[in-house]
Amino acid sequence: MKDNGVIKVNKSGSDRPLNSTPNSVYKTANGEHVFVYDGDGKLIYDLSRQRVKAFKINVSPAGKEFFKDYKLDGAVPDFIKNEFGW
């Protein structure tokens, strides 16, 4: 994964970038969140030490993408916490 560095987002994170460099991550300045992008550069995860939020991408007939988030059940796996120093 390519580290894109630090990004500033609003408190709710609603202004996080939906697209980035393929197979990359952004981290927030306080280290609380990590945004993960797939091979097409689309946002697929918003990670924190408390939860994993995934994104389902729906595409309209006109080609517009809509990112629907959902929280995964259960605790954040240790390998994710270890990877990002939580």
Buried (B, 14 or more C-beta within 10 A) or exposed (E): EEEBEEBEBEEEBEEBEBEBEEEBBBBBEEEEBBBBBBEEBBBBBBBBBEEBBBBEBEEEEEEEEEBEEEEEEEEBEEEBBEEBEB
